[in-house]
Amino acid sequence: MNSFVRSLSAIVFWALLPVAASSASEEKNGFDISNSLVAPEKILRGGPPRDGIPSIDAPLFESSREARLWRENDLMITLDTGNVSFAYPIGILNWHEIVNHGLDEGQVLITFCPLCGTGMAFDPVVDGRALTFGVSGLLYNSDLLMYDHQTESLWSQIEGRAISGPLVGKELKPVAIRHELWRGWQERVGKNGQVLSTDTGHRRNYRLSPYGDYDHSERLYFPVTHASRKYHPKTWVLGWSYNGESKAWPFPELADHGAVLEDQIGGKAVTLHYDPDVPSAELRDEYGTLLPATRAFWFAWYTFHPDTDVFEAE
C-alpha cells in the first residue's frame, strides 16, 4: 500500500470513528482546555493527532503560467496584495488546511476546513506578536480548531477567536479573500499571479480529495450545537457579521435573484456579486471594498450563527 493510499485510508478511518471516543477532559491532543470558552465535551477529536494534518509553514510559489497540475475549473482561494495575486488551490488545502504565508508587507494566515467548506484568511498578529498556526486535530461544531505554536492556545476558525489557552478570548482580524476558478483567476490577474506550489515537503495526490462525495451528502461526520433544515446542509452560502447582526445569502437564493444584489446588514449598505460558475459570491461595501465574508456550507454558518438573518429572493 503506497503512502497516498495509507493517508487516504487513515483520514476515512478517523472520520468514521464514533464521536463517543472523545471524552470531556481537561486535556485533549495535549492541549490544556481547562479554561475553555465552550463546554469541553463539545471539543471533539477529529481523528488525526496534533499536526497529523501538517500545516504548510514555508510555502513555495510558482508562476501561474508554469503550474501544470491545475485544470480550468479547479477551485482556488485567492488573495490580492500589492501588485501580486496569490492562489491557494483547494486541492492542496484539503490535505494541509493551514498555510502560514510570510509576505513582503507582513504575514497572512490562510485556513481551510474541508468539513465546513470554509476558506478564511486572517492577520496572525495578536497584541503586536506574530503567531504561526498548526492543525490541532480537534474540532468544535465540526469546524477546524487551530492552535498557535507560540502559546498553544486553541482557535476556532469560523469564529476567529481563541477558545482556550493563554490567549483565550483574543480575536484574529479577518482578511478579505476570493474563491475563484483557476481559469478565471488567471484571466483576471495575468502575469501577476503566483500559485502555491505542490512542493510542500509531503507526498499527496493533490488532484484527489480525501473526503469523497462529502460536499454533496447530507451526512455530517460530527455533531453540531444548532441545526436547520431550511436548506440542504451542504448548500453554499455567503455569510457576514456586522454591528451585532449576522446574515447569510444562500447561493440558490442569489441564483433566483440575479448576479448583483443591493442589501443591508447592521445598518450598513452592501453589494453582493454572485458568480454561478464557481459558485461564489463577493461582498463589497459602499466604496467597492471587498469585505471578509465567509463562504460556507449552510449547516456550518447556521450552527455558529443560529440567529442569522437569511436573504430570500422574491
C-alpha positions in Angstrom: 0.0 0.0 0.0 1.6 3.3 -1.1 1.8 6.4 1.2 -1.1 8.2 -0.5 -3.5 5.2 -0.1 -2.4 4.9 3.6 -3.1 8.6 4.1 -6.5 8.4 2.4 -7.4 5.3 4.4 -6.4 6.9 7.7 -8.5 10.0 7.1 -11.6 8.0 6.2 -11.0 5.7 9.2 -10.7 8.6 11.6 -13.7 10.4 10.2 -15.9 7.3 10.7 -14.9 6.8 14.3 -17.7 7.1 16.8 -17.9 10.5 18.4 -18.1 8.9 21.8 -14.4 8.3 21.6 -13.9 11.9 22.6 -14.4 12.4 26.3 -14.8 15.6 28.3 -11.4 16.1 30.0 -9.0 18.9 30.9 -6.7 18.0 28.1 -7.2 16.8 24.5 -4.5 16.0 22.0 -2.1 17.5 24.5 -3.9 20.9 24.7 -5.0 22.3 28.1 -8.7 23.1 27.7 -9.3 23.8 31.4 -10.3 27.5 30.7 -12.2 26.7 27.5 -15.0 29.2 26.5 -17.0 26.2 25.2 -18.1 23.1 27.0 -15.1 20.7 27.0 -17.4 17.8 25.8 -18.1 19.9 22.6 -14.4 19.8 21.7 -14.0 16.6 19.7 -11.1 14.6 18.4 -11.3 14.6 14.7 -9.1 11.6 14.4 -5.6 12.7 13.3 -3.3 13.7 16.2 -1.9 17.2 16.6 -0.1 18.1 13.3 -1.3 14.8 11.8 -2.6 17.1 9.1 0.6 19.1 8.5 0.4 22.9 8.1 2.5 24.5 5.4 4.9 26.7 7.2 7.4 27.6 4.5 5.2 27.8 1.4 6.8 27.9 -2.1 5.1 29.6 -5.0 5.4 29.5 -8.8 4.2 31.5 -11.7 0.6 30.6 -12.7 1.9 30.1 -16.2 4.4 27.5 -15.0 2.0 25.4 -12.9 0.9 22.3 -14.7 -1.3 20.4 -12.3 -4.4 22.6 -12.2 -7.3 22.5 -14.6 -9.5 25.4 -15.6 -12.4 24.5 -13.2 -10.2 23.8 -10.1 -11.2 26.0 -7.1 -8.7 28.4 -5.6 -8.7 30.7 -2.6 -7.1 33.9 -3.9 -5.5 36.9 -2.1 -4.6 40.2 -3.8 -1.8 42.0 -2.1 0.3 44.8 -3.6 1.0 44.0 -7.2 0.7 40.3 -6.8 -2.2 37.9 -6.5 -1.7 34.6 -4.7 -3.7 31.5 -5.3 -4.0 28.7 -2.8 -5.5 25.6 -4.5 -8.3 23.8 -2.6 -6.6 20.6 -3.8 -3.7 21.4 -1.6 -5.7 22.9 1.3 -7.8 19.7 1.6 -4.6 18.0 2.8 -3.0 20.7 4.8 -5.7 23.2 6.0 -3.3 25.9 7.1 -0.7 28.0 5.2 1.5 30.4 7.2 2.5 32.8 4.5 5.0 35.5 5.0 4.6 38.5 2.7 6.8 41.4 1.9 4.5 43.6 3.8 3.6 41.3 6.7 2.1 37.9 7.2 -1.2 36.2 6.4 -2.8 33.1 7.7 -4.7 31.0 5.1 -7.1 28.4 6.6 -9.5 25.9 5.1 -11.8 23.5 6.9 -13.0 20.7 4.4 -15.8 19.7 6.8 -17.4 23.2 6.8 -16.2 24.2 3.4 -14.8 27.4 4.9 -11.8 29.1 3.4 -10.8 32.1 5.6 -7.8 34.3 5.9 -6.5 36.3 8.9 -3.9 38.7 10.1 -1.9 36.5 12.5 -0.6 39.4 14.6 -2.1 39.5 18.1 -1.1 42.2 20.6 1.9 43.1 18.4 3.1 39.5 18.3 3.1 37.5 15.0 1.7 34.0 15.5 2.1 30.9 13.4 -0.5 28.1 13.4 -0.9 24.4 13.1 -3.8 21.9 13.0 -4.8 20.7 16.4 -6.6 17.5 15.3 -9.6 18.8 17.3 -13.0 20.1 16.2 -15.7 22.4 17.5 -19.0 22.3 15.8 -17.4 20.2 13.0 -15.0 23.1 12.4 -11.2 23.3 12.4 -9.6 24.2 15.7 -6.3 25.7 15.0 -3.5 26.3 17.6 -0.8 28.8 17.7 2.8 27.5 18.1 3.8 30.3 20.4 1.2 29.7 23.3 -0.7 26.5 22.2 -4.0 28.3 22.5 -6.8 26.7 20.5 -8.6 28.9 18.0 -12.0 28.4 16.3 -11.6 29.0 12.6 -15.1 30.3 11.8 -15.2 32.5 15.0 -11.6 33.7 14.5 -11.1 33.7 18.3 -9.1 31.7 20.8 -11.4 29.4 22.8 -8.8 28.1 25.3 -5.2 28.6 26.4 -3.2 31.7 27.4 -4.8 33.8 24.6 -8.4 32.8 25.4 -10.8 35.4 24.1 -8.4 37.1 21.7 -9.6 37.5 18.2 -7.8 37.4 14.8 -8.5 40.2 12.3 -10.1 38.6 9.1 -8.6 39.3 5.7 -10.7 39.5 2.6 -10.2 36.7 0.0 -11.9 35.4 -3.1 -13.0 32.0 -4.2 -12.2 31.7 -7.9 -11.7 29.0 -10.6 -8.2 28.5 -11.9 -9.2 29.8 -15.4 -11.0 32.9 -14.1 -8.2 33.8 -11.7 -5.6 33.5 -14.4 -7.6 35.7 -16.7 -8.1 38.3 -14.0 -4.5 38.7 -12.8 -2.5 37.8 -15.9 1.3 37.6 -15.3 0.9 38.9 -11.7 -0.3 35.6 -10.4 1.6 33.3 -8.1 0.2 29.9 -7.1 1.1 27.8 -4.1 3.5 25.0 -5.2 2.8 21.3 -4.8 6.4 21.1 -3.5 5.1 21.1 0.1 7.6 18.6 1.6 4.8 16.0 1.7 3.7 13.4 -0.8 0.0 13.7 -1.5 -2.2 13.3 -4.6 -3.4 16.9 -4.7 -5.9 16.0 -7.5 -7.8 13.7 -5.3 -9.9 14.9 -2.3 -9.8 12.6 0.7 -13.4 13.5 1.5 -15.1 11.8 -1.4 -18.7 13.0 -2.0 -18.9 14.7 1.4 -19.6 18.1 -0.2 -22.9 16.8 -1.7 -24.0 14.3 1.0 -26.4 15.3 3.8 -24.3 13.5 6.2 -22.1 15.3 8.8 -19.2 13.4 10.4 -19.6 15.2 13.7 -22.5 16.7 15.7 -23.2 20.5 15.9 -24.9 22.5 18.5 -27.6 24.1 16.2 -29.1 22.7 13.1 -31.6 23.9 10.5 -33.4 22.0 7.7 -34.2 25.2 5.8 -31.7 24.2 3.2 -29.6 21.1 2.4 -26.8 21.2 5.0 -24.2 21.5 2.2 -25.9 24.4 0.4 -23.3 27.1 -0.2 -24.0 30.4 1.5 -22.0 33.6 1.9 -22.2 34.9 5.5 -21.1 38.0 7.2 -21.5 39.6 10.7 -21.5 43.4 11.3 -22.6 45.6 14.1 -24.1 42.7 16.1 -26.0 41.3 13.2 -25.3 38.2 11.0 -26.7 37.4 7.6 -26.5 34.6 5.2 -27.0 34.8 1.4 -27.7 31.3 0.2 -26.5 30.7 -3.4 -29.8 29.2 -4.6 -31.5 32.5 -3.5 -28.9 34.6 -5.2 -29.3 32.5 -8.4 -33.0 33.2 -8.3 -32.4 36.9 -7.7 -29.6 37.6 -10.2 -25.9 38.4 -10.3 -26.0 41.7 -8.3 -27.8 42.4 -5.1 -28.0 45.6 -3.1 -28.7 44.8 0.6 -28.1 45.9 4.2 -26.7 44.4 7.3 -26.3 46.1 10.7 -27.3 49.4 9.1 -24.5 49.1 6.5 -25.2 49.1 2.8 -23.5 46.3 0.9 -23.5 44.9 -2.6 -23.2 41.2 -3.5 -21.8 39.9 -6.8 -22.8 36.3 -7.4 -20.9 34.1 -9.8 -22.8 30.8 -10.5 -19.9 29.3 -12.4 -17.7 28.9 -9.3 -20.1 29.1 -7.5 -19.0 32.0 -5.3 -20.1 35.5 -4.2 -18.3 38.6 -3.2 -19.5 41.2 -0.7 -18.5 44.8 -1.0 -19.2 48.0 0.9 -20.5 51.3 -0.4 -17.0 52.2 -1.6 -16.5 48.9 -3.5 -14.1 47.5 -0.9 -14.1 43.7 -0.7 -15.3 42.6 2.7 -14.1 39.4 4.6 -17.3 37.5 4.2 -17.3 33.7 4.7 -18.2 31.1 2.0 -19.5 28.1 3.9 -21.9 25.2 4.0 -25.3 26.2 5.3 -25.0 23.9 8.3 -21.7 25.5 9.3 -22.8 29.1 9.1 -26.0 28.3 10.9 -24.5 26.4 13.9 -22.2 29.4 14.7 -24.9 31.9 13.9 -28.3 30.4 14.8 -29.9 33.9 15.0 -28.7 34.8 11.5 -30.9 36.6 9.0 -31.3 34.9 5.7 -31.8 36.5 2.4 -34.7 35.1 0.3 -35.3 36.0 -3.3 -38.8 37.3 -4.0 
